[in-house]
């Protein structure tokens, strides 16, 4: 049965478009998530990055795989309704944690988040997955932008490194070039969002974000979750996140001691 905040229309939109707005998913958790983001920025993890070149204004910070050391993130993942909402959108009986991700654009950060699909960076494949992207600040122009239907494209989009935008793997010919959705007339989904709202989107949905030219911070917390059919897959290079020493083989479900299952009763 769908979760109370997810209706059949939203499930249909998610499956069709690869993205849908979930109003108020973490509205009751904004202060806790904001505290976790501040803790994360004060003590970054090993994968933290600053995504601006010298001379570019503002600050674009991101970091991931910190939920096991940041209690605020763990509390939200384990106790909020995200797992039940994910199960309904994915049409999955199970929900497994993949990883968390924090992205902060300080005021005056003109650099956009490049268009990309998350899936090619990951070592999992399957159709039943969801990312929740949720701002801790009201956003309009700096909201997430998703290309409708791109999760169904037959070829994946070339994964690149954000700072230099060069190819992430040694075999770029396998992938389609990164498109320019605005110039190419693609249907781009974008929402004005209040703190705690979330965009739910598929790992293969092409997405990006404009720079933050406002006078307000844009702090976002993202959570990536896996459903029934997701399996480990080999990639031609180091994945992002890499999870070194995982010991998994192609075709396996992810090890549950590292990627725990969440209760989905809502």
Short mmCIF file of the C-alpha atoms (twelve columns), coordinates in Angstrom:
data_MODEL
# 
_entry.id   MODEL 
# 
loop_
_atom_site.group_PDB 
_atom_site.id 
_atom_site.type_symbol 
_atom_site.label_atom_id 
_atom_site.label_alt_id 
_atom_site.label_comp_id 
_atom_site.label_asym_id 
_atom_site.label_seq_id 
_atom_site.Cartn_x 
_atom_site.Cartn_y 
_atom_site.Cartn_z 
_atom_site.pdbx_PDB_model_num 
ATOM 1   C CA . UNK A 1   0.000  0.000   0.000   1 
ATOM 2   C CA . UNK A 2   1.254  3.516   -0.745  1 
ATOM 3   C CA . UNK A 3   2.501  5.529   2.195   1 
ATOM 4   C CA . UNK A 4   0.022  8.235   3.328   1 
ATOM 5   C CA . UNK A 5   2.131  11.056  1.824   1 
ATOM 6   C CA . UNK A 6   2.526  9.182   -1.481  1 
ATOM 7   C CA . UNK A 7   -0.512 8.751   -3.709  1 
ATOM 8   C CA . UNK A 8   -0.936 6.724   -6.884  1 
ATOM 9   C CA . UNK A 9   -0.450 9.816   -9.051  1 
ATOM 10  C CA . UNK A 10  2.963  10.436  -7.477  1 
ATOM 11  C CA . UNK A 11  3.999  6.798   -7.966  1 
ATOM 12  C CA . UNK A 12  2.951  6.960   -11.624 1 
ATOM 13  C CA . UNK A 13  4.870  10.222  -12.097 1 
ATOM 14  C CA . UNK A 14  7.975  8.766   -10.471 1 
ATOM 15  C CA . UNK A 15  7.936  5.682   -12.662 1 
ATOM 16  C CA . UNK A 16  7.188  7.714   -15.822 1 
ATOM 17  C CA . UNK A 17  9.390  10.778  -15.323 1 
ATOM 18  C CA . UNK A 18  12.076 9.453   -12.993 1 
ATOM 19  C CA . UNK A 19  11.438 12.313  -10.550 1 
ATOM 20  C CA . UNK A 20  8.636  13.635  -8.350  1 
ATOM 21  C CA . UNK A 21  8.274  16.194  -5.566  1 
ATOM 22  C CA . UNK A 22  7.521  14.830  -2.071  1 
ATOM 23  C CA . UNK A 23  6.216  17.747  -0.021  1 
ATOM 24  C CA . UNK A 24  7.310  17.834  3.602   1 
ATOM 25  C CA . UNK A 25  9.213  14.540  3.641   1 
ATOM 26  C CA . UNK A 26  11.628 15.846  6.296   1 
ATOM 27  C CA . UNK A 27  9.718  18.929  7.424   1 
ATOM 28  C CA . UNK A 28  9.850  17.694  11.029  1 
ATOM 29  C CA . UNK A 29  13.557 16.894  10.759  1 
ATOM 30  C CA . UNK A 30  14.981 20.123  9.297   1 
ATOM 31  C CA . UNK A 31  16.670 21.312  12.503  1 
ATOM 32  C CA . UNK A 32  18.241 17.899  13.090  1 
ATOM 33  C CA . UNK A 33  19.497 17.620  9.519   1 
ATOM 34  C CA . UNK A 34  20.813 21.197  9.592   1 
ATOM 35  C CA . UNK A 35  22.745 20.390  12.770  1 
ATOM 36  C CA . UNK A 36  24.173 17.306  11.071  1 
ATOM 37  C CA . UNK A 37  25.269 19.348  8.069   1 
ATOM 38  C CA . UNK A 38  27.062 21.813  10.338  1 
ATOM 39  C CA . UNK A 39  28.776 18.915  12.113  1 
ATOM 40  C CA . UNK A 40  29.772 17.468  8.718   1 
ATOM 41  C CA . UNK A 41  31.208 20.782  7.472   1 
ATOM 42  C CA . UNK A 42  33.109 21.360  10.720  1 
ATOM 43  C CA . UNK A 43  34.658 17.899  10.495  1 
ATOM 44  C CA . UNK A 44  34.575 16.733  6.861   1 
ATOM 45  C CA . UNK A 45  34.923 13.072  5.958   1 
ATOM 46  C CA . UNK A 46  37.542 11.490  3.727   1 
ATOM 47  C CA . UNK A 47  35.517 12.127  0.554   1 
ATOM 48  C CA . UNK A 48  34.764 15.807  1.158   1 
ATOM 49  C CA . UNK A 49  35.387 18.121  -1.801  1 
ATOM 50  C CA . UNK A 50  35.455 21.815  -2.601  1 
ATOM 51  C CA . UNK A 51  34.085 22.160  -6.117  1 
ATOM 52  C CA . UNK A 52  35.330 25.594  -7.170  1 
ATOM 53  C CA . UNK A 53  38.386 26.553  -9.145  1 
ATOM 54  C CA . UNK A 54  40.620 29.411  -7.929  1 
ATOM 55  C CA . UNK A 55  38.903 32.728  -8.509  1 
ATOM 56  C CA . UNK A 56  35.356 31.358  -8.582  1 
ATOM 57  C CA . UNK A 57  33.193 33.065  -5.979  1 
ATOM 58  C CA . UNK A 58  31.361 31.499  -3.070  1 
ATOM 59  C CA . UNK A 59  31.783 27.960  -1.774  1 
ATOM 60  C CA . UNK A 60  30.449 24.654  -3.138  1 
ATOM 61  C CA . UNK A 61  31.060 21.922  -0.552  1 
ATOM 62  C CA . UNK A 62  30.024 18.310  -0.836  1 
ATOM 63  C CA . UNK A 63  30.690 15.171  1.179   1 
ATOM 64  C CA . UNK A 64  29.179 11.698  1.415   1 
ATOM 65  C CA . UNK A 65  29.130 8.420   3.369   1 
ATOM 66  C CA . UNK A 66  29.013 10.063  6.792   1 
ATOM 67  C CA . UNK A 67  25.775 8.786   8.328   1 
ATOM 68  C CA . UNK A 68  27.525 6.229   10.539  1 
ATOM 69  C CA . UNK A 69  29.622 8.948   12.226  1 
ATOM 70  C CA . UNK A 70  27.081 11.781  12.289  1 
ATOM 71  C CA . UNK A 71  24.274 10.915  14.722  1 
ATOM 72  C CA . UNK A 72  21.801 13.405  13.257  1 
ATOM 73  C CA . UNK A 73  21.978 11.722  9.852   1 
ATOM 74  C CA . UNK A 74  21.651 8.249   11.379  1 
ATOM 75  C CA . UNK A 75  18.577 9.314   13.346  1 
ATOM 76  C CA . UNK A 76  16.808 10.678  10.276  1 
ATOM 77  C CA . UNK A 77  17.671 7.641   8.159   1 
ATOM 78  C CA . UNK A 78  16.540 5.164   10.797  1 
ATOM 79  C CA . UNK A 79  13.527 6.968   12.269  1 
ATOM 80  C CA . UNK A 80  11.970 9.157   9.562   1 
ATOM 81  C CA . UNK A 81  9.398  8.044   7.018   1 
ATOM 82  C CA . UNK A 82  11.885 8.070   4.145   1 
ATOM 83  C CA . UNK A 83  12.100 4.274   3.872   1 
ATOM 84  C CA . UNK A 84  8.325  3.846   3.669   1 
ATOM 85  C CA . UNK A 85  8.054  6.604   1.070   1 
ATOM 86  C CA . UNK A 86  10.897 5.053   -0.926  1 
ATOM 87  C CA . UNK A 87  9.286  1.610   -0.864  1 
ATOM 88  C CA . UNK A 88  6.040  3.033   -2.238  1 
ATOM 89  C CA . UNK A 89  7.724  5.010   -5.024  1 
ATOM 90  C CA . UNK A 90  10.014 2.138   -6.044  1 
ATOM 91  C CA . UNK A 91  7.365  -0.566  -5.767  1 
ATOM 92  C CA . UNK A 92  9.775  -2.496  -3.554  1 
ATOM 93  C CA . UNK A 93  9.242  -4.763  -0.563  1 
ATOM 94  C CA . UNK A 94  12.643 -3.892  0.891   1 
ATOM 95  C CA . UNK A 95  14.676 -0.716  1.347   1 
ATOM 96  C CA . UNK A 96  18.432 -0.782  1.857   1 
ATOM 97  C CA . UNK A 97  20.691 2.178   2.745   1 
ATOM 98  C CA . UNK A 98  23.235 3.062   0.066   1 
ATOM 99  C CA . UNK A 99  24.678 6.366   1.229   1 
ATOM 100 C CA . UNK A 100 24.080 9.952   2.311   1 
ATOM 101 C CA . UNK A 101 25.339 13.074  0.541   1 
ATOM 102 C CA . UNK A 102 25.599 16.701  1.663   1 
ATOM 103 C CA . UNK A 103 25.818 19.553  -0.861  1 
ATOM 104 C CA . UNK A 104 26.164 23.159  0.288   1 
ATOM 105 C CA . UNK A 105 26.273 26.221  -1.953  1 
ATOM 106 C CA . UNK A 106 27.019 29.342  0.027   1 
ATOM 107 C CA . UNK A 107 25.593 32.724  -1.109  1 
ATOM 108 C CA . UNK A 108 27.206 34.036  -4.262  1 
ATOM 109 C CA . UNK A 109 28.256 30.630  -5.595  1 
ATOM 110 C CA . UNK A 110 27.665 31.034  -9.314  1 
ATOM 111 C CA . UNK A 111 28.998 27.592  -10.316 1 
ATOM 112 C CA . UNK A 112 26.194 25.229  -11.371 1 
ATOM 113 C CA . UNK A 113 26.071 21.555  -10.497 1 
ATOM 114 C CA . UNK A 114 26.875 19.916  -13.860 1 
ATOM 115 C CA . UNK A 115 24.244 17.815  -15.605 1 
ATOM 116 C CA . UNK A 116 24.847 14.164  -14.715 1 
ATOM 117 C CA . UNK A 117 23.295 10.828  -13.858 1 
ATOM 118 C CA . UNK A 118 24.300 9.297   -10.532 1 
ATOM 119 C CA . UNK A 119 23.995 5.704   -11.733 1 
ATOM 120 C CA . UNK A 120 27.224 5.478   -13.769 1 
ATOM 121 C CA . UNK A 121 29.285 6.541   -10.750 1 
ATOM 122 C CA . UNK A 122 27.812 3.782   -8.562  1 
ATOM 123 C CA . UNK A 123 28.589 0.073   -8.317  1 
ATOM 124 C CA . UNK A 124 24.919 -0.933  -8.261  1 
ATOM 125 C CA . UNK A 125 22.450 -1.501  -11.068 1 
ATOM 126 C CA . UNK A 126 18.712 -2.118  -11.199 1 
ATOM 127 C CA . UNK A 127 15.458 -0.225  -11.615 1 
ATOM 128 C CA . UNK A 128 14.268 -0.040  -8.007  1 
ATOM 129 C CA . UNK A 129 16.172 2.835   -6.453  1 
ATOM 130 C CA . UNK A 130 15.568 6.361   -5.244  1 
ATOM 131 C CA . UNK A 131 17.519 9.437   -4.194  1 
ATOM 132 C CA . UNK A 132 15.910 12.043  -1.974  1 
ATOM 133 C CA . UNK A 133 17.323 15.577  -2.351  1 
ATOM 134 C CA . UNK A 134 16.065 17.926  0.337   1 
ATOM 135 C CA . UNK A 135 16.992 21.566  1.018   1 
ATOM 136 C CA . UNK A 136 17.250 22.944  4.533   1 
ATOM 137 C CA . UNK A 137 16.557 26.408  3.119   1 
ATOM 138 C CA . UNK A 138 13.757 27.628  0.862   1 
ATOM 139 C CA . UNK A 139 14.981 27.401  -2.737  1 
ATOM 140 C CA . UNK A 140 13.745 28.706  -6.064  1 
ATOM 141 C CA . UNK A 141 16.465 29.266  -8.666  1 
ATOM 142 C CA . UNK A 142 18.959 26.954  -6.896  1 
ATOM 143 C CA . UNK A 143 16.544 24.003  -6.775  1 
ATOM 144 C CA . UNK A 144 17.313 20.584  -8.244  1 
ATOM 145 C CA . UNK A 145 16.505 20.212  -11.967 1 
ATOM 146 C CA . UNK A 146 15.628 16.809  -13.462 1 
ATOM 147 C CA . UNK A 147 15.125 15.806  -17.103 1 
ATOM 148 C CA . UNK A 148 11.847 13.928  -17.417 1 
ATOM 149 C CA . UNK A 149 12.183 10.390  -18.767 1 
ATOM 150 C CA . UNK A 150 15.987 10.394  -18.861 1 
ATOM 151 C CA . UNK A 151 16.074 7.343   -16.558 1 
ATOM 152 C CA . UNK A 152 14.779 5.350   -19.533 1 
ATOM 153 C CA . UNK A 153 17.457 6.438   -22.006 1 
ATOM 154 C CA . UNK A 154 19.139 3.379   -23.612 1 
ATOM 155 C CA . UNK A 155 22.679 4.682   -22.966 1 
ATOM 156 C CA . UNK A 156 24.081 6.199   -19.808 1 
ATOM 157 C CA . UNK A 157 25.440 9.741   -19.830 1 
ATOM 158 C CA . UNK A 158 29.211 10.184  -19.591 1 
ATOM 159 C CA . UNK A 159 30.225 10.526  -15.937 1 
ATOM 160 C CA . UNK A 160 32.696 13.359  -15.368 1 
ATOM 161 C CA . UNK A 161 34.700 14.832  -12.513 1 
ATOM 162 C CA . UNK A 162 32.893 17.924  -11.297 1 
ATOM 163 C CA . UNK A 163 35.859 20.220  -10.829 1 
ATOM 164 C CA . UNK A 164 37.454 19.762  -14.263 1 
ATOM 165 C CA . UNK A 165 34.571 18.018  -16.072 1 
ATOM 166 C CA . UNK A 166 36.891 15.405  -17.577 1 
ATOM 167 C CA . UNK A 167 35.862 11.743  -18.034 1 
ATOM 168 C CA . UNK A 168 35.517 9.716   -14.830 1 
ATOM 169 C CA . UNK A 169 36.353 6.333   -16.399 1 
ATOM 170 C CA . UNK A 170 38.921 5.328   -19.069 1 
ATOM 171 C CA . UNK A 171 36.289 4.295   -21.664 1 
ATOM 172 C CA . UNK A 172 34.217 7.436   -22.428 1 
ATOM 173 C CA . UNK A 173 33.090 6.038   -25.801 1 
ATOM 174 C CA . UNK A 174 30.710 3.702   -23.952 1 
ATOM 175 C CA . UNK A 175 28.579 6.652   -22.887 1 
ATOM 176 C CA . UNK A 176 26.480 9.301   -24.572 1 
ATOM 177 C CA . UNK A 177 27.846 12.859  -24.379 1 
ATOM 178 C CA . UNK A 178 26.509 15.098  -21.628 1 
ATOM 179 C CA . UNK A 179 23.554 16.928  -23.210 1 
ATOM 180 C CA . UNK A 180 22.468 20.531  -22.760 1 
ATOM 181 C CA . UNK A 181 18.814 20.011  -21.797 1 
ATOM 182 C CA . UNK A 182 17.836 23.685  -22.034 1 
ATOM 183 C CA . UNK A 183 19.374 24.176  -25.474 1 
ATOM 184 C CA . UNK A 184 18.031 20.858  -26.725 1 
ATOM 185 C CA . UNK A 185 14.452 21.506  -25.651 1 
ATOM 186 C CA . UNK A 186 14.191 18.676  -23.125 1 
ATOM 187 C CA . UNK A 187 11.459 18.686  -20.483 1 
ATOM 188 C CA . UNK A 188 13.141 19.879  -17.292 1 
ATOM 189 C CA . UNK A 189 11.276 19.372  -14.011 1 
ATOM 190 C CA . UNK A 190 11.983 21.969  -11.337 1 
ATOM 191 C CA . UNK A 191 10.159 22.976  -8.180  1 
ATOM 192 C CA . UNK A 192 10.160 25.819  -5.687  1 
ATOM 193 C CA . UNK A 193 10.857 24.043  -2.413  1 
ATOM 194 C CA . UNK A 194 10.423 24.703  1.281   1 
ATOM 195 C CA . UNK A 195 12.800 23.326  3.923   1 
ATOM 196 C CA . UNK A 196 12.197 19.584  4.308   1 
ATOM 197 C CA . UNK A 197 10.537 19.107  0.913   1 
ATOM 198 C CA . UNK A 198 12.307 16.489  -1.187  1 
ATOM 199 C CA . UNK A 199 12.752 15.633  -4.834  1 
ATOM 200 C CA . UNK A 200 12.707 11.875  -5.287  1 
ATOM 201 C CA . UNK A 201 14.609 10.815  -8.391  1 
ATOM 202 C CA . UNK A 202 15.993 7.666   -10.004 1 
ATOM 203 C CA . UNK A 203 19.749 7.005   -10.091 1 
ATOM 204 C CA . UNK A 204 19.631 7.259   -13.905 1 
ATOM 205 C CA . UNK A 205 17.682 10.520  -14.039 1 
ATOM 206 C CA . UNK A 206 19.758 13.323  -15.566 1 
ATOM 207 C CA . UNK A 207 19.873 16.196  -13.094 1 
ATOM 208 C CA . UNK A 208 21.783 19.312  -12.143 1 
ATOM 209 C CA . UNK A 209 21.324 22.643  -10.390 1 
ATOM 210 C CA . UNK A 210 21.999 26.293  -11.056 1 
ATOM 211 C CA . UNK A 211 24.436 28.293  -8.992  1 
ATOM 212 C CA . UNK A 212 23.289 30.027  -5.832  1 
ATOM 213 C CA . UNK A 213 23.359 33.724  -6.635  1 
ATOM 214 C CA . UNK A 214 20.988 34.576  -3.768  1 
ATOM 215 C CA . UNK A 215 21.952 36.011  -0.387  1 
ATOM 216 C CA . UNK A 216 20.877 32.804  1.362   1 
ATOM 217 C CA . UNK A 217 22.662 29.508  1.924   1 
ATOM 218 C CA . UNK A 218 21.535 26.434  0.022   1 
ATOM 219 C CA . UNK A 219 22.144 23.428  2.222   1 
ATOM 220 C CA . UNK A 220 20.903 20.112  0.860   1 
ATOM 221 C CA . UNK A 221 20.831 16.618  2.327   1 
ATOM 222 C CA . UNK A 222 20.504 13.680  -0.035  1 
ATOM 223 C CA . UNK A 223 19.832 10.041  0.789   1 
ATOM 224 C CA . UNK A 224 20.245 7.175   -1.698  1 
ATOM 225 C CA . UNK A 225 18.214 4.020   -1.119  1 
ATOM 226 C CA . UNK A 226 18.053 0.630   -2.859  1 
ATOM 227 C CA . UNK A 227 15.123 -1.664  -3.628  1 
ATOM 228 C CA . UNK A 228 14.606 -5.355  -4.308  1 
ATOM 229 C CA . UNK A 229 16.354 -5.674  -7.684  1 
ATOM 230 C CA . UNK A 230 19.552 -3.690  -7.030  1 
ATOM 231 C CA . UNK A 231 22.769 -5.691  -7.450  1 
ATOM 232 C CA . UNK A 232 26.509 -5.058  -7.320  1 
ATOM 233 C CA . UNK A 233 28.099 -4.422  -10.733 1 
ATOM 234 C CA . UNK A 234 31.728 -4.069  -11.780 1 
ATOM 235 C CA . UNK A 235 32.780 -0.697  -13.236 1 
ATOM 236 C CA . UNK A 236 35.860 0.081   -15.351 1 
ATOM 237 C CA . UNK A 237 37.454 2.109   -12.563 1 
ATOM 238 C CA . UNK A 238 37.132 3.372   -9.000  1 
ATOM 239 C CA . UNK A 239 33.494 4.190   -8.299  1 
ATOM 240 C CA . UNK A 240 32.079 7.118   -6.362  1 
ATOM 241 C CA . UNK A 241 31.570 6.331   -3.547  1 
ATOM 242 C CA . UNK A 242 34.293 3.665   -3.710  1 
ATOM 243 C CA . UNK A 243 33.657 1.659   -0.487  1 
ATOM 244 C CA . UNK A 244 37.115 0.067   -0.559  1 
ATOM 245 C CA . UNK A 245 37.442 -3.520  0.642   1 
ATOM 246 C CA . UNK A 246 33.765 -4.374  0.232   1 
ATOM 247 C CA . UNK A 247 34.526 -7.881  -1.066  1 
ATOM 248 C CA . UNK A 248 31.375 -8.201  -3.175  1 
ATOM 249 C CA . UNK A 249 31.083 -10.013 -6.509  1 
ATOM 250 C CA . UNK A 250 29.062 -9.048  -9.584  1 
ATOM 251 C CA . UNK A 251 25.383 -9.922  -9.261  1 
ATOM 252 C CA . UNK A 252 25.275 -9.944  -5.466  1 
ATOM 253 C CA . UNK A 253 22.981 -7.864  -3.321  1 
ATOM 254 C CA . UNK A 254 24.967 -5.380  -1.292  1 
ATOM 255 C CA . UNK A 255 26.270 -6.705  2.020   1 
ATOM 256 C CA . UNK A 256 23.788 -5.762  4.701   1 
ATOM 257 C CA . UNK A 257 26.352 -5.172  7.446   1 
ATOM 258 C CA . UNK A 258 27.580 -2.166  5.436   1 
ATOM 259 C CA . UNK A 259 24.260 -1.309  3.727   1 
ATOM 260 C CA . UNK A 260 21.530 -2.111  6.274   1 
ATOM 261 C CA . UNK A 261 17.881 -2.746  5.562   1 
ATOM 262 C CA . UNK A 262 15.385 -0.230  6.916   1 
ATOM 263 C CA . UNK A 263 11.884 -0.938  8.284   1 
ATOM 264 C CA . UNK A 264 9.317  0.131   5.707   1 
ATOM 265 C CA . UNK A 265 6.124  0.162   7.770   1 
ATOM 266 C CA . UNK A 266 4.567  3.590   7.502   1 
# 
